[in-house]
């Protein structure tokens, strides 16, 4: 089956690409991550993905929209649900692109991360699939997360330390900030 695979970053894609190819699927990667902050982080992730894709012969469709302002504008009034808004944005984009380009289905590397809201992510993908009219190909890649991270480190990939958005970066440092502000 021809699948358009939304890719959040190269390290998360390693085992997703391997698994889907092992299942016999014809893959094309799809980059669309307007949530990533700062711009240097966005570029580091995109550049690493392009280099990795070339080494494994993975065609890429790149929607190169650095959308910090648009992303923040969408989530600022509902920060508690920012991840759901972000999931919806990226999954809708991959689904619409997959349909427009004649793919049989879509999926995302977001399904490998144990740090994502997995069931909510799946529910959003299924809703979008129904709305757009293209199948969502579900695979729970989480059992392969550690192996994928190990492979990425061995290959010298750029390894990010947070999901991508300005809010997840702040969360990453929250304990340090809290202890600093108390002193």
Secondary structure, DSSP 8 states (H G I E B T S, - for coil): -EEEEE-S-HHHHHHHHHHHHHTT-EEEEEE--TT--SHHHHHHHHHHHHHHHHHHT-EEEE-----HHHHHHHHGGGGGGHHHHHHHHHHHHHHHHHHHTT-SEEEEGGGG-TTS-HHHHHHHHHHHHHHHTSEE-----GGGHHHHHHHHHHTT----SS-SSHHHHHHHTHHHHHHHHH-
